Amino acid sequence: MTVADEAEKYGLHRVGARPTLVNYLKETWQRREFIYELAKARVQSQNQRNRLGIVWIVLKPTFNALMYGFIFGILQGGSRGIDYPVFVVIGVFLFEFFSTSMTGGAKAITGNNALVQSLSFPRLALPVAQITQNVLTLMPMVVVMFIYALILGTTPKWSWLMIIPIIALFTVFNLGVALICARITVHVRDFTQILPLISRVLFYTSGVLFSAERLLSHWPWMIAIFDVHPVYQTLQLARGMIMNASEYDSWAWWVLTAWAVVTLLVGLIYFWKAEERYGRAN
């Protein structure tokens, strides 16, 4: 019998050993208050560093929406439709949530080395705290998004409440993406250097500024790709629920749900498998 077998016999476990996935999730859930307080503290710290505080959270996507709406809407003579400003606002605000989740999640471990190396806790708490922080940041953005929609002539309706399940599913998807990016960055530190480029490419290819059905009507095979594009279908759902004359396919609910569940499961297992590596000095 080996020393490891003898230690296991008396309930002794190796320091830093990876727990089972079920126990890992239980330990993370037990630290839910820590996760929320960490996320809230980071939001408050972020607001205190900016002179405008929480106002800056909504100013950044607002300026982006104004810029892209002007360039792609007004300068093109309104060929994209009278609802195009609302179309852009919804796209920019929700994509901001995805982009910050991906880039913030990538730094969840490497950006907290002191915490990771000095305290014992499931490292899953850090990406979850990052997504929680992003959700807290998103709340005022959604309120402002609806205010902009009203100003731009959108009629309020009960379907606006469907933004809640849309954001819930989108959050699950973003958490899965954050977990995957968090582990990749641990192995490849330079990954954070190319993330801005990846984010920019996704911005222009996820339907933030265009409708695939209108722009790619002559290429059905490309439309088929967007039919299973998670970010694009999320934006289409939100626009269909908020805008006056925007249509969406109910298929989008299945696409978003499937992507959310699969991405979270893959991300969770992928992240958990490397749990023992996260506490090592780099």
C-alpha positions as a LaTeX table, in Angstrom:
\begin{tabular}{lrrr}
\hline
Residue & $x$ (\AA) & $y$ (\AA) & $z$ (\AA) \\
\hline
Met1 & 0.00 & 0.00 & 0.00 \\
Thr2 & 1.37 & 3.40 & $-0.98$ \\
Val3 & 1.53 & 6.48 & 1.25 \\
Ala4 & $-1.25$ & 8.05 & $-0.83$ \\
Asp5 & $-3.47$ & 5.00 & $-0.27$ \\
Glu6 & $-2.75$ & 5.06 & 3.47 \\
Ala7 & $-3.58$ & 8.78 & 3.66 \\
Glu8 & $-6.82$ & 8.23 & 1.75 \\
Lys9 & $-7.74$ & 5.48 & 4.19 \\
Tyr10 & $-7.68$ & 7.97 & 7.07 \\
Gly11 & $-9.44$ & 10.75 & 5.18 \\
Leu12 & $-6.31$ & 12.75 & 4.42 \\
His13 & $-6.18$ & 14.54 & 1.08 \\
Arg14 & $-3.42$ & 16.24 & $-0.84$ \\
Val15 & $-3.28$ & 20.02 & $-0.35$ \\
Gly16 & $-4.69$ & 21.83 & $-3.38$ \\
Ala17 & $-6.12$ & 18.65 & $-4.88$ \\
Arg18 & $-8.99$ & 19.12 & $-7.30$ \\
Pro19 & $-12.33$ & 18.14 & $-5.73$ \\
Thr20 & $-15.02$ & 16.29 & $-7.61$ \\
Leu21 & $-17.13$ & 18.47 & $-9.86$ \\
Val22 & $-20.16$ & 18.17 & $-7.58$ \\
Asn23 & $-18.16$ & 19.19 & $-4.50$ \\
Tyr24 & $-16.54$ & 21.95 & $-6.53$ \\
Leu25 & $-19.94$ & 23.43 & $-7.34$ \\
Lys26 & $-21.07$ & 23.05 & $-3.72$ \\
Glu27 & $-17.98$ & 24.87 & $-2.45$ \\
Thr28 & $-18.55$ & 27.66 & $-4.95$ \\
Trp29 & $-22.20$ & 27.98 & $-3.93$ \\
Gln30 & $-21.17$ & 28.21 & $-0.27$ \\
Arg31 & $-19.12$ & 31.27 & $-1.20$ \\
Arg32 & $-21.95$ & 33.03 & $-3.04$ \\
Glu33 & $-21.93$ & 35.95 & $-0.60$ \\
Phe34 & $-18.20$ & 36.42 & $-1.16$ \\
Ile35 & $-18.76$ & 36.36 & $-4.93$ \\
Tyr36 & $-21.49$ & 38.98 & $-4.77$ \\
Glu37 & $-19.60$ & 41.26 & $-2.38$ \\
Leu38 & $-16.47$ & 41.00 & $-4.53$ \\
Ala39 & $-18.46$ & 41.92 & $-7.64$ \\
Lys40 & $-20.21$ & 44.81 & $-5.90$ \\
Ala41 & $-16.95$ & 46.15 & $-4.47$ \\
Arg42 & $-15.36$ & 46.12 & $-7.91$ \\
Val43 & $-18.28$ & 48.04 & $-9.42$ \\
Gln44 & $-18.06$ & 50.62 & $-6.64$ \\
Ser45 & $-14.30$ & 50.89 & $-7.04$ \\
Gln46 & $-14.67$ & 51.31 & $-10.79$ \\
Asn47 & $-17.22$ & 54.09 & $-10.31$ \\
Gln48 & $-15.06$ & 55.87 & $-7.73$ \\
Arg49 & $-12.09$ & 55.93 & $-10.10$ \\
Asn50 & $-14.17$ & 57.76 & $-12.73$ \\
Arg51 & $-15.15$ & 61.38 & $-12.15$ \\
Leu52 & $-18.61$ & 60.72 & $-13.61$ \\
Gly53 & $-19.03$ & 57.51 & $-11.62$ \\
Ile54 & $-21.83$ & 55.23 & $-12.79$ \\
Val55 & $-22.73$ & 57.67 & $-15.57$ \\
Trp56 & $-19.64$ & 56.60 & $-17.48$ \\
Ile57 & $-20.95$ & 53.04 & $-17.61$ \\
Val58 & $-23.74$ & 54.12 & $-19.97$ \\
Leu59 & $-21.80$ & 56.92 & $-21.69$ \\
Lys60 & $-19.35$ & 54.56 & $-23.39$ \\
Pro61 & $-21.95$ & 52.42 & $-25.23$ \\
Thr62 & $-24.00$ & 55.56 & $-25.86$ \\
Phe63 & $-21.12$ & 57.25 & $-27.66$ \\
Asn64 & $-20.48$ & 54.08 & $-29.65$ \\
Ala65 & $-24.16$ & 53.84 & $-30.64$ \\
Leu66 & $-24.20$ & 57.50 & $-31.70$ \\
Met67 & $-21.04$ & 57.09 & $-33.76$ \\
Tyr68 & $-22.10$ & 53.92 & $-35.54$ \\
Gly69 & $-25.67$ & 55.15 & $-35.99$ \\
Phe70 & $-24.36$ & 58.32 & $-37.61$ \\
Ile71 & $-21.84$ & 56.57 & $-39.86$ \\
Phe72 & $-24.02$ & 53.65 & $-40.97$ \\
Gly73 & $-27.41$ & 55.33 & $-40.71$ \\
Ile74 & $-27.45$ & 59.05 & $-41.44$ \\
Leu75 & $-24.53$ & 59.07 & $-43.90$ \\
Gln76 & $-26.19$ & 56.31 & $-45.91$ \\
Gly77 & $-29.34$ & 58.36 & $-46.34$ \\
Gly78 & $-31.58$ & 56.37 & $-44.02$ \\
Ser79 & $-31.54$ & 53.36 & $-46.36$ \\
Arg80 & $-31.50$ & 51.06 & $-43.36$ \\
Gly81 & $-34.94$ & 52.12 & $-42.12$ \\
Ile82 & $-36.37$ & 54.60 & $-39.65$ \\
Asp83 & $-35.85$ & 52.18 & $-36.74$ \\
Tyr84 & $-32.14$ & 51.82 & $-37.42$ \\
Pro85 & $-31.04$ & 54.05 & $-34.48$ \\
Val86 & $-32.93$ & 51.78 & $-32.05$ \\
Phe87 & $-31.51$ & 48.76 & $-33.87$ \\
Val88 & $-27.97$ & 50.04 & $-33.25$ \\
Val89 & $-28.59$ & 51.03 & $-29.62$ \\
Ile90 & $-29.83$ & 47.53 & $-28.72$ \\
Gly91 & $-26.96$ & 45.89 & $-30.58$ \\
Val92 & $-24.21$ & 48.05 & $-29.07$ \\
Phe93 & $-25.50$ & 47.86 & $-25.48$ \\
Leu94 & $-25.94$ & 44.08 & $-25.43$ \\
Phe95 & $-22.71$ & 43.40 & $-27.30$ \\
Glu96 & $-20.89$ & 45.49 & $-24.69$ \\
Phe97 & $-22.09$ & 42.96 & $-22.09$ \\
Phe98 & $-20.70$ & 40.07 & $-24.13$ \\
Ser99 & $-17.39$ & 41.81 & $-24.89$ \\
Thr100 & $-16.66$ & 42.78 & $-21.28$ \\
Ser101 & $-17.59$ & 39.27 & $-20.12$ \\
Met102 & $-15.14$ & 37.70 & $-22.56$ \\
Thr103 & $-12.23$ & 40.07 & $-21.90$ \\
Gly104 & $-12.88$ & 40.33 & $-18.16$ \\
Gly105 & $-13.27$ & 36.58 & $-17.83$ \\
Ala106 & $-9.92$ & 36.05 & $-19.56$ \\
Lys107 & $-8.22$ & 38.00 & $-16.75$ \\
Ala108 & $-10.23$ & 36.46 & $-13.91$ \\
Ile109 & $-7.35$ & 34.23 & $-12.77$ \\
Thr110 & $-4.21$ & 35.93 & $-14.08$ \\
Gly111 & $-5.43$ & 39.32 & $-12.91$ \\
Asn112 & $-5.90$ & 38.07 & $-9.35$ \\
Asn113 & $-2.62$ & 36.23 & $-8.72$ \\
Ala114 & $-2.20$ & 37.54 & $-5.18$ \\
Leu115 & $-5.67$ & 36.35 & $-4.21$ \\
Val116 & $-5.27$ & 33.01 & $-5.96$ \\
Gln117 & $-1.90$ & 32.20 & $-4.42$ \\
Ser118 & $-2.68$ & 33.30 & $-0.87$ \\
Leu119 & $-6.20$ & 32.00 & $-0.19$ \\
Ser120 & $-7.88$ & 28.62 & $-0.54$ \\
Phe121 & $-11.21$ & 28.75 & $-2.36$ \\
Pro122 & $-12.66$ & 27.35 & $-5.60$ \\
Arg123 & $-11.19$ & 29.44 & $-8.41$ \\
Leu124 & $-14.54$ & 29.22 & $-10.17$ \\
Ala125 & $-15.62$ & 32.02 & $-7.84$ \\
Leu126 & $-13.47$ & 34.53 & $-9.74$ \\
Pro127 & $-15.01$ & 34.18 & $-13.23$ \\
Val128 & $-18.46$ & 34.01 & $-11.61$ \\
Ala129 & $-17.69$ & 37.23 & $-9.73$ \\
Gln130 & $-16.61$ & 38.85 & $-13.00$ \\
Ile131 & $-19.88$ & 37.94 & $-14.71$ \\
Thr132 & $-21.82$ & 39.08 & $-11.62$ \\
Gln133 & $-19.98$ & 42.40 & $-11.83$ \\
Asn134 & $-20.92$ & 42.70 & $-15.50$ \\
Val135 & $-24.57$ & 41.96 & $-14.74$ \\
Leu136 & $-24.59$ & 44.68 & $-12.07$ \\
Thr137 & $-23.08$ & 47.04 & $-14.63$ \\
Leu138 & $-25.62$ & 45.97 & $-17.27$ \\
Met139 & $-28.67$ & 46.85 & $-15.16$ \\
Pro140 & $-28.43$ & 50.65 & $-15.52$ \\
Met141 & $-27.44$ & 50.17 & $-19.16$ \\
Val142 & $-30.67$ & 48.29 & $-19.87$ \\
Val143 & $-32.72$ & 51.03 & $-18.22$ \\
Val144 & $-30.98$ & 53.66 & $-20.36$ \\
Met145 & $-31.42$ & 51.46 & $-23.44$ \\
Phe146 & $-35.20$ & 51.49 & $-22.93$ \\
Ile147 & $-35.16$ & 55.26 & $-22.35$ \\
Tyr148 & $-33.33$ & 55.72 & $-25.65$ \\
Ala149 & $-35.86$ & 53.45 & $-27.36$ \\
Leu150 & $-38.69$ & 55.64 & $-26.07$ \\
Ile151 & $-36.93$ & 58.83 & $-27.15$ \\
Leu152 & $-36.40$ & 57.36 & $-30.62$ \\
Gly153 & $-40.11$ & 56.67 & $-30.99$ \\
Thr154 & $-40.49$ & 53.06 & $-29.89$ \\
Thr155 & $-43.86$ & 52.21 & $-28.37$ \\
Pro156 & $-43.66$ & 50.54 & $-24.95$ \\
Lys157 & $-45.27$ & 47.08 & $-24.78$ \\
Trp158 & $-45.48$ & 44.07 & $-22.50$ \\
Ser159 & $-42.96$ & 42.15 & $-24.61$ \\
Trp160 & $-40.26$ & 44.44 & $-23.21$ \\
Leu161 & $-40.35$ & 42.24 & $-20.10$ \\
Met162 & $-38.95$ & 39.39 & $-22.18$ \\
Ile163 & $-35.58$ & 41.10 & $-21.96$ \\
Ile164 & $-35.28$ & 39.39 & $-18.55$ \\
Pro165 & $-35.11$ & 35.77 & $-19.83$ \\
Ile166 & $-33.05$ & 36.93 & $-22.81$ \\
Ile167 & $-30.42$ & 38.46 & $-20.54$ \\
Ala168 & $-30.58$ & 35.45 & $-18.20$ \\
Leu169 & $-29.73$ & 33.05 & $-21.05$ \\
Phe170 & $-27.14$ & 35.45 & $-22.45$ \\
Thr171 & $-25.52$ & 35.62 & $-19.00$ \\
Val172 & $-25.25$ & 31.83 & $-18.84$ \\
Phe173 & $-23.65$ & 31.83 & $-22.29$ \\
Asn174 & $-21.24$ & 34.61 & $-21.32$ \\
Leu175 & $-20.22$ & 32.73 & $-18.17$ \\
Gly176 & $-19.29$ & 29.71 & $-20.27$ \\
Val177 & $-17.22$ & 31.92 & $-22.58$ \\
Ala178 & $-15.54$ & 33.58 & $-19.58$ \\
Leu179 & $-14.58$ & 30.20 & $-18.08$ \\
Ile180 & $-13.02$ & 29.04 & $-21.33$ \\
Cys181 & $-11.09$ & 32.29 & $-21.78$ \\
Ala182 & $-9.96$ & 32.27 & $-18.13$ \\
Arg183 & $-8.24$ & 28.91 & $-18.50$ \\
Ile184 & $-6.76$ & 29.68 & $-21.93$ \\
Thr185 & $-5.12$ & 32.79 & $-20.50$ \\
Val186 & $-3.52$ & 30.75 & $-17.70$ \\
His187 & $-1.81$ & 28.59 & $-20.34$ \\
Val188 & $-1.22$ & 31.32 & $-22.95$ \\
Arg189 & $-0.70$ & 34.73 & $-21.34$ \\
Asp190 & $-0.52$ & 36.47 & $-24.72$ \\
Phe191 & $-4.15$ & 35.50 & $-25.35$ \\
Thr192 & $-5.24$ & 38.76 & $-23.70$ \\
Gln193 & $-3.30$ & 40.67 & $-26.35$ \\
Ile194 & $-5.37$ & 39.29 & $-29.21$ \\
Leu195 & $-8.71$ & 39.42 & $-27.40$ \\
Pro196 & $-9.39$ & 43.06 & $-28.42$ \\
Leu197 & $-8.95$ & 42.02 & $-32.05$ \\
Ile198 & $-11.26$ & 39.03 & $-31.57$ \\
Ser199 & $-13.82$ & 41.29 & $-29.90$ \\
Arg200 & $-13.64$ & 43.80 & $-32.76$ \\
Val201 & $-14.06$ & 41.09 & $-35.39$ \\
Leu202 & $-17.06$ & 39.68 & $-33.52$ \\
Phe203 & $-18.54$ & 43.18 & $-33.24$ \\
Tyr204 & $-18.63$ & 43.55 & $-37.02$ \\
Thr205 & $-19.73$ & 39.96 & $-37.70$ \\
Ser206 & $-22.43$ & 39.46 & $-35.05$ \\
Gly207 & $-25.16$ & 41.63 & $-36.49$ \\
Val208 & $-24.64$ & 44.58 & $-34.18$ \\
Leu209 & $-24.94$ & 46.94 & $-37.15$ \\
Phe210 & $-26.78$ & 44.86 & $-39.74$ \\
Ser211 & $-29.53$ & 42.35 & $-40.35$ \\
Ala212 & $-28.25$ & 39.18 & $-42.03$ \\
Glu213 & $-31.57$ & 38.62 & $-43.80$ \\
Arg214 & $-31.37$ & 42.04 & $-45.44$ \\
Leu215 & $-27.65$ & 42.28 & $-46.09$ \\
Leu216 & $-27.02$ & 38.68 & $-47.17$ \\
Ser217 & $-30.24$ & 37.93 & $-49.03$ \\
His218 & $-28.28$ & 36.73 & $-52.09$ \\
Trp219 & $-26.19$ & 34.28 & $-50.04$ \\
Pro220 & $-28.58$ & 31.82 & $-48.34$ \\
Trp221 & $-25.68$ & 29.70 & $-47.06$ \\
Met222 & $-24.35$ & 32.67 & $-45.09$ \\
Ile223 & $-27.78$ & 33.35 & $-43.62$ \\
Ala224 & $-27.79$ & 29.71 & $-42.47$ \\
Ile225 & $-24.63$ & 30.43 & $-40.47$ \\
Phe226 & $-26.27$ & 33.37 & $-38.72$ \\
Asp227 & $-29.27$ & 31.17 & $-37.94$ \\
Val228 & $-27.08$ & 29.40 & $-35.37$ \\
His229 & $-24.97$ & 32.40 & $-34.32$ \\
Pro230 & $-25.52$ & 32.85 & $-30.54$ \\
Val231 & $-24.77$ & 36.58 & $-30.29$ \\
Tyr232 & $-26.68$ & 37.41 & $-33.48$ \\
Gln233 & $-29.75$ & 35.47 & $-32.37$ \\
Thr234 & $-29.61$ & 37.15 & $-28.94$ \\
Leu235 & $-29.67$ & 40.57 & $-30.59$ \\
Gln236 & $-32.47$ & 39.50 & $-32.93$ \\
Leu237 & $-34.56$ & 38.31 & $-29.97$ \\
Ala238 & $-34.03$ & 41.55 & $-28.06$ \\
Arg239 & $-34.87$ & 43.66 & $-31.10$ \\
Gly240 & $-37.96$ & 41.61 & $-31.81$ \\
Met241 & $-39.21$ & 42.17 & $-28.27$ \\
Ile242 & $-38.37$ & 45.87 & $-28.08$ \\
Met243 & $-38.64$ & 47.46 & $-31.53$ \\
Asn244 & $-41.91$ & 48.42 & $-33.21$ \\
Ala245 & $-41.56$ & 46.60 & $-36.51$ \\
Ser246 & $-38.79$ & 44.08 & $-35.95$ \\
Glu247 & $-39.44$ & 40.38 & $-36.52$ \\
Tyr248 & $-37.67$ & 37.39 & $-35.08$ \\
Asp249 & $-37.84$ & 33.65 & $-35.56$ \\
Ser250 & $-38.90$ & 31.64 & $-32.50$ \\
Trp251 & $-36.02$ & 29.36 & $-33.49$ \\
Ala252 & $-33.77$ & 31.97 & $-31.87$ \\
Trp253 & $-34.93$ & 30.88 & $-28.40$ \\
Trp254 & $-33.75$ & 27.32 & $-29.06$ \\
Val255 & $-30.44$ & 28.52 & $-30.50$ \\
Leu256 & $-29.69$ & 30.77 & $-27.53$ \\
Thr257 & $-30.77$ & 28.14 & $-24.98$ \\
Ala258 & $-28.69$ & 25.40 & $-26.61$ \\
Trp259 & $-25.60$ & 27.61 & $-26.84$ \\
Ala260 & $-26.02$ & 28.77 & $-23.24$ \\
Val261 & $-26.29$ & 25.25 & $-21.81$ \\
Val262 & $-23.56$ & 23.67 & $-23.95$ \\
Thr263 & $-21.11$ & 26.57 & $-23.54$ \\
Leu264 & $-21.58$ & 26.61 & $-19.78$ \\
Leu265 & $-21.08$ & 22.84 & $-19.45$ \\
Val266 & $-18.01$ & 22.83 & $-21.67$ \\
Gly267 & $-16.58$ & 25.91 & $-19.97$ \\
Leu268 & $-17.26$ & 24.56 & $-16.48$ \\
Ile269 & $-15.60$ & 21.19 & $-17.09$ \\
Tyr270 & $-12.71$ & 22.75 & $-19.03$ \\
Phe271 & $-12.07$ & 25.24 & $-16.21$ \\
Trp272 & $-12.48$ & 22.68 & $-13.41$ \\
Lys273 & $-9.98$ & 20.28 & $-15.00$ \\
Ala274 & $-7.18$ & 22.80 & $-14.44$ \\
Glu275 & $-8.17$ & 23.82 & $-10.89$ \\
Glu276 & $-4.90$ & 22.50 & $-9.44$ \\
Arg277 & $-2.87$ & 24.75 & $-11.73$ \\
Tyr278 & $-4.46$ & 28.04 & $-10.75$ \\
Gly279 & $-2.77$ & 28.33 & $-7.35$ \\
Arg280 & 0.76 & 27.79 & $-8.62$ \\
Ala281 & 3.18 & 30.67 & $-8.89$ \\
Asn282 & 3.74 & 31.77 & $-12.47$ \\
\hline
\end{tabular}
